[in-house]
Structures are given as structure tokens and as C-alpha cells.
Amino acid sequence: MIAKTDLALPNSLRWILPPLLFLLGLGLIGIALIGIVVILAYPQLPSLDALTNYQPKVPLRIYTSDGYLIGEFGEERRNLVSINNFPQTMKHAILAAEDERFYQHPGIDTIGVLRAAYSNFVGGGKRQGASTITMQVARNFFLSSEKTLTRKVYEALLAFKIEHSLSKDQILELYVNQIYLGQRAYGFAAASQSYFGKPLNDLTIAESAMLAGLPKAPSAFNPVANPKRAKLRQNYVLHRMHELKFITDDQFKTASAELLHVKHDPNDFGIHADYISEMARQIVVDRFSDAAYSTGLQVITTITKADQEAAYAALREGVLDYDRRHGYRGAEAYLDMQDINSEQDEALEELLSDIDDADNLKAAVVLDVSTSRLRAYVRGEGIVTLSGDSLKFASRMLDDKAPANKRLRRGAVIRLVNDSKHQWQISQMPEVESAFVAASPVDGAIRALVGGFDFNRNKFNHVTQAWRQPGSSFKPFIYSAAIEKGYTPASVFPDEPIVIPAAETGSQAWEPKNYDGKYDGPITLRTALAKSKNMVSVRLLRAIGPGYAQAYITRFGFDADKHPPYLTLALGAGSVTPWQQLAAYSIFANGGYKIQPYIVRQILDDKGKVLAQFDPPVAGDESLRVIDERNAYIMDSMMHDVTRRGTAARAAQVLKRYDIAGKTGTTNDSVDAWFCGYHPTVVAVTWIGFDQPKSLGDRETGGGAALPMWISFMEKALKGVPESYMGMPEGLTPIAATDPVNQSPLHEFIYSEQLPHASVETPRSAPPQEQAPAPVRDATPKPVTKQN
């Protein structure tokens, strides 16, 4: 008999099998549902055209002529970079921070998902996410940031679709160019510029790790707004890079200890050219409208980095020197310190958050102060202590006798500068404004332009927009008109007081005076211009006629209606801009040709194709001639004397060269101070004054307040440039004359023949000795005598 086989299940299996079958059924149902979702949803996924034909918004960028970025305009800061040119260190930092298995997984990192789930389960809540770089690309291009199951499903499906359509490097290239990283920066190349002011290839490992930590939370880990949290995130990235063998032990130690210098102003491009950038932006927008901000246009300006930085430094130094001469004005403002119970950086940084730095003028808040010691917190620098000479400038605002609304006390906002010896000094934001502009006299290309002390404080461009009285800097144009009428540098006029009767002025009697109140009697026009004698200028204008002079100055680009035909025209009582002065003095520098200053050389598209190019006419083109070359030569020789022995003698003394020329200018009550001067290769104009016109001070003149800025710039601009002089043109006849003051022989010229475009009248004050022959003018530098 065959025994029956017992097929009954063990008791343990009887209890386990039903739940297993139930779970298996649920799993099959889940798989079926997922399959149905995939079948239904996959065809509904968006097209990948946005990825395969990636055309992001690329901002308008402004560059110097030698290739340095000086400005960027657009909703999104972005600088597209090919993955082939992407630095390996930056790539490793991103993979370590965001997706270490990016090159292994198919779009969804299963291992990463399980690891995150386990961590979240053990941690008792959501602690980790598992989004891959591919999933982030899907989210950034096609999905919202809402945290729903539906969005996650679509994100995963899109990740699979993207991985099926694009290579890993193509996906990573999209990611590194599109991801938002704070400070309006999209992509790592833009972030590198915004946070560190340098291209990607120049980043250190520590800087790369800081940027790689941003995608997770650009606001929370922003090194500008949250430096401590950013440092913690950076340390995490460095640890992951080390664990993954992307960096060595030594590299890890060095990077962990590196002190990062983060830019607080994303518009700081390392070159101070804000006014130029804004001018270029306006030019491009006028031509391309709003498309200028998103299509990647590139503007090549005419300025050079070296010249622009020299001009910026010269203007800042000149303004601050003027400001120090007029004393410390006290606290800039006061902050409420009641809630500040400690001296922690975070609280003090927050307190100063609404007060901008002005380049090296750092905002600081006073913590405590006595007559001999001051402690202050400097934004981004920490607590500093000042004493002794560091407090000397502000000494009168340290005791109880100082005005209550200006006295330095706890909570006072002050400005500190770190000097060349790395010592903190008290300074202040100047109230005075200034302008500087330099250009080539050959074609008008602007080499440097600074429209004011601080663009962030005052965007008004004083070079192009400030209409000011030119004072004595306008005299060369009156003298040029007189030369055209037949006068010469040897013509003698009395430097004596004069009263212009009411019948001649049309209103009331006018009694002009020399600036220094001194009078030299009969002097030549050459000496009168060098010493800036007002009495001679008035008599000269009276001799040639104000109407004639008004018409003549339009040759230089001045507006006749801004220079009424009155005798006050001789003293520069009209209105000019520094831009106009630049163009006008260029005519003397280039031998008589009117050139048009310009700042944009080329406009390129995002591929580098030239869309517009400015090729200006240059000096030498006779169609540009506005004054006779003989007139230009004589005026040039007279303005050389201004810098040798006249009101700008300091220029030749400091620069130790004699091929420079120009004219100082100081208006009534020292409201405006100018120096306009040139070398054959560069013309430069400086101005200083208050936006709401008021006196600069009794002793402030063009030679004292404006000239130092010009000299400072020229020291750098003319370094290594050989001395050169304008060649004497044909058509000048040497004459012999005698200086009426010291009876020394003069070497001057008159026109050999009458000009075809100007009628020459007999000068009222021309001395008879002007007609006697004499040797050619001696070019040897004359002795320098200091003048006011």
C-alpha cells in the first residue's frame, strides 16, 4: 500500500503566506498602476526642444578696449560656458555636493533614494532629498517647485526622457548654465563673477566648494547674506570631495583653512567704470531696445583698464584731499544700539545692512569712544580700535563740546579707510563732487571717464550733464579769436583796474578784478594768459568785440546761446560741460581739427559678429579743420607757458616734462575749479565743485583743487611716453619783441599772410615793435615761478 504524502503547510507558513500574498498583490497592483501612469503620462511630457535648442537670456555686457568686463545689464546674470571648458575642480565640487553617482545612474539614483529614505526614517523626519542633477534640470526647465507627488512623478519621468535624449555631458552643461545661485546669478560662471569677481578657471578649491554648495538653498547659503551658514555648507562640500578622492589630504587642509574674499557688491567688476557702462548701455538700448538685455550683446568701449583706474584713483584722491582740507563734519548718522547687547558680528552686520560702502570708505558703527580712543565695528572686517594720529582728523568731534547731532558717540555711523600702512583712519563721505575725462586728440576715443565721486551715491554724470561756468579755463578760446583778428602773443595790454560803464554793460557799471588783487601794468598776452590776468582778458575781448568772440567759439563746439556776447564772456561766465571742454581743447592739441569724443568702438552679438562699429574721422582730415593750424600752434605755445611758469607750473615741476599744455580755471567766489590740459597723445579735463553751487573756499583754485587730479592721471598715462611737441607749420613769420616788464627779448610769430576765412583788423593795442624781425621762438623751458 502506498502511503499518502502529507502536503499540509507548516503552521508558521500558514500565518506568513497570506500577508505575503497580499503584499505581493499590492505590489503587482502598484506596478500595474505605475505602468498605467507611465503609459498615460509619458506621451504627455513636454517636448525637450527647450533643452536641445537651449537659448537662455544672456545679459548685455560692457568691456574695456583691452577685454575687461566693466558692466552687465539684464534680468539674469548668465555667462554661458561649454562643458568642455568647465574646470574639473568645479565639476568635482558640484558632483560631490549634488549627485556623486551622476555618471552611473539613469536619471534616478536608486541607491541615493534608498539611502535618503533610510536616513529620513532613522532621523524621524525628512532630512535628505534624492534629486539627481537630471531631475533638477527637469524641474528648472519644465516644472514648478511645489512639493507634490504628481510633480515628483513627472520629474522622474522627465529625468528618464532627458537621459534617453541627451548625453551626460549635455545634461551637466545645461545644469551648470541654468541653475540659480543667488545675487541674480544663473549658472556657475555668472556666480563666480558675482561672488568672487573672477572667471571660473581662476577659482580656488575653497571657492569652488562655496559655489557648489549654493544650489541646495541659494538664499540660506549665500556667503554675502549668511557667511556662517555658507561656511558650514562649504565645509560639507569639501568633506565630500575629500571622501570621494576628488582632492588630496593636503588640498583638503589648505582649502578648509583658506580665507575667502567675497564681493558684497555684485556690480563690482574690479574696474571702476560705472559711468562709462551706463553711457554704453544707453547707446545700445537706443539702438536695440529691450532686446539688448537678453540676447547676449557685447559692447567694446574705447577705455583701457589702466587709464580708467588711474583716472578713478586720481579723482578720488583729489576729492578726499580737498575734503580733509576743510575739516571733519562729524557723524554721518546714528543707529539704535538699544537691542545690541553683545558685539557679535551677525547683529552688527544687520545694523549696518542699509548703509553702503563707498569703495574704500567703509561703513562702521561706533561701539565706544573717548577723547583718545575709539572702538568701532567695520562691516566685513570686525571690531577695530583707533587712537593717536588715527583720530586726529576727527578730534574736535570727540568731546562733549561738539554739536550733539554730530558728536562721535556709541551708535554713530562713521567712515574708515585702511591706509597704505594697513592702519585704519577716520575719513568721511565728501559733499563735493568732481569729474574727470580723458581722450585721444587724434580721433576722440575716450580713454577714461569718471562722472562723479561715487556712482552708487550719485548717478548724475558730471562729465556730460553738469553745465558749469568754465572761469579762466575759457580764456584760450578768447585768445584764439584775438589771434585770428591779428593779435600775437607779444601784443601788450595794460593789466590795470578797469570800470565798464553802465552804458556799455546795458545794466550797471561793472568793475572786474584779478583773482589775486594784484596788477602788473603793461604785459604781453603770453604772460597774461600764463598768469590768468582778468583785466587783460576783458580788455582783449573789448578790443575784438564780444559778438565776434561769441560766433568764433562755436567753432570749438560751444553753444552760442550759453555764452551771451557780453564782456563777462572773457572771464568764462557762460556754461559748458567737461565733455565740451574736452572736445574744444582737443582742437588745440591736434593742430586745429574738430573731433567728436566717443566711447563705443564696437557692438557684437553673442557669437562675436560685429553688429555696429564706429570708425571716426581723425585729425588730419581737412574737412574737420575749424581753426588755422598756425592759430593752433601759437595757442599751444602759449599754453605751454601756463604749465611752465604760470598758474599750472606745478604740472611741469611734478611731471618733469615740458611737452604739456593747458589752462587753469576758477570762477567767481571759487564756485568751480578746473584744469583743462593735454599732451599730443592725450587730452584730459578735471572739474571740482558742489552740485548745489557754493564756494569751494577762499583759497581753492583750479591750480590747487583740480590740477592735482590731472597731474596724478598724467603721471601714469604718460609713463614711458617720449616728449613730443607740435611741429611749427608754414605761414608763420618770426618777429622780435621785448617784454615790457623786464625788457627781455621775446621770440614770437605773426601770420605771414591774411587767412582766407578771417578778416584781419588793425589791433587797437598792437605795439609797433611787433613788426620787427626776430629769431624763431626759443623752445628751451623757461624758469618756473610759482603762481596762485
Steps between C-alpha positions, in 0.01 A plus 500: 500500500633837403510750782342845452742795484416771754472822295378709790698826564683555824311712749757785465447529126122493540526829688764669277382404152172695485663832592780433249247423229309814595813715483598335173159580365529859614844515338365366174214744516749781572717392209193484282391845613850638441496337159164657423626839622811469287300391197258788546740770622814436295345608167374814675848609611616828349727509199869532576548779247580740785797278579615398154465859377613674817478877461505662842488869575854632488561852634656797326869519586731800478877459460808719491694517175752259653237240588404559865136473606374828649121467490214255466131578446204262488246313711730201532874498542622215284817416315467187287789257524556177309541189711827439314634823648353444845770467769542148635523620859167682473342193339625276782367743760153495338491120479611469861234742618207399281533164323812287549359213283389730217705315239370156616124532556232521225344821626375372834758390754342191660782465750467864588125465545541203735773676693287812537195294604702316764647825631160662516351196676779480754496876545131499573411744225602632163872572519628420150378528145603286206467729200763430239652764277280370216189536717605855589536581131149364440363710785682820401390488138151348513351474849404712795663472840184375676557188711229260383500134402380586148791739445748240626358241259528738208850596615610137498343429161659812353835394642474167317399677180787750527752223566369314194533808276817673622848393602620541856728789405215676319282468810775628727566793264134601523514474878813709554367776275137510617499443877419805715772581754390828661604860432300482172767257377390209281768241443837455662692730264277794595515404868879491487500861380227613741649351816873504431550736205694247296446246219434134580848389400653725767298359791677322784374168639353685799315747277374219277363316805324817618324539164417129478315527829260765371249298287349331807390839643639811324359733763585303815857424387568840341851604620402868479182479708580195713879457520499253792241265347682527167823397673331194654365398162841554340660276762248225421583520129873487570453193721303327223767589241760354733302182566447449127875544436444810288757688709804386698557530874720806454251667265222434750696657786598804292148557368343462845731767642475744207351841580255594224459856376138525391373798302219682677405697190417278200548803274863530602694370200843595626514810279330823605320591178134532600442828318651364178291183531182701539584718199566190289177338621296801390664497156423130447143517631427798276596281204376152601223583752424239769659220294831643615447351846445135406676414174861500618617819331860599575616860496867587455571846634801720431634519854793299629520343843823677595381847398158455660644385832752785492221752442282350773782502754599856404147633545442320830832617640440857388151516647602344831801732526270799447258361757769455765616858448158618612468296817294220648124551505414232755277194510328405177196362687409319820378141540282368781726283719247427776442142386872432448602321818807333357760570237425202279565548131151394389318765702740780403500396134120516501516844658719629213310316226328811360818709480711448189876511490654743255791293372778546758281720721367226725185547705554449874301546819660636817488261797666722758712812489709735713714802412798273437353169385219373278369149440282433199360209305592511132275308264671185382812577704399466864583721799787747466656742748629846406718733702767766459549632146217279372256723693667835429272590208187453716640631828261795532200265482616278788423713804179621660536848352437369147151556354264233633382406151855446375695377805657156480332274754369145523283428197658767278552400138848591380726423203835329534774443244787254516807699399815388320650393835190285571395736777135600541438875470185706548370654180161615375276504195584822314226748414688644203474342155746467215545386141788367294517410132791424267512423129723470198520835318552311175166319470308589818511150654429536873782348701350554845185654646388544860170685532501549876645391832274198550254366240292316760447823692449734204436370149500851353781503242687824558710449186207513260217653703647766727474849347744717691681829455846433354667805654850571375520162323294673230761770434696303235200518266482879539874521436466276194232735365736793556783324314262447212439876510871573468629518855810305602633364831724808510211745482503718811197589711484684832439283805328775694162544668218580265143619540251418226232770500131419522448632150724223369370219719137590443418474871743624763867585515731199527837503674675162446813410697795266473464189716796591724426874502844575352570694180819494292447792265571451126560130422495279194213269418729202557572608856139602558375153407771326702409704809128498419463878514132592492555867414687410182234248394224758543692762303583243229136397460400866492752553219379214276134537587282263708280423199796383296629287789156346554484391137863382501468266798232296321783361287609312812157349555368746759139616490470870419182538707684380812765770454331840467704765315595704805841585639447242777564245225871582545488353852310185410156603624321275252412132544691192382529131581830319553415299185486824299825619653665173403395532135598868491850457645559207264493755216802677645674166563455357149580810295152639432269205426163450663456141610200337665568320829348150507493204739369199301732342246303184414174320574514122456233230514527197728710317238747787463364627167539876458158669495627857514838666488606860537787605276533873569669750275837597640701818535672568171179479299474859375121480499526504880712814523339780701796727582816571306795280591707815567242614752508157668881508511516845660235411757684176574822692565319747729336223704837331540600810694203450732649165613858632507478834677132575546209392715563131420881505547461214747426270204845534346665485841335171595493330159850626412408548138418806290289359216179560695267797464173620646311757702370527853154633571345649813160668495362784710518422873681173415174324420658288224862391459639358173809386327488422130825380351665269255798321360509429123372147576233569763266780606356503852254724684441518875228687689403527865204676662175453689180380332319785668749773404681660791854612569770234524686730740700821474829330420364234264596549136526297183873471561451378857185285483472373140858494370624232746250250356622574147864458605427172681337356188770625264775348714364159405363577153830653380732251667748385235358739239783707345478879498351638181395841372280637226698579187502864391278536190582706194363852479643642821750786495738545795486835671714670762332650804597614848333409823373835632546389863865388502606610150612146412483398132197300390484255212156501343319461168245668282309358206695538177181578308135572567280194543240447229223439756567786744524872449787646699436836662767732631547415870419789727783415739760351268841651580719614211787268590289200395599560135875469555664169395630269771637146544263206517345444846740330737361160607726480807291467816474832680565537873203390707350752742225396734168678448163493667 
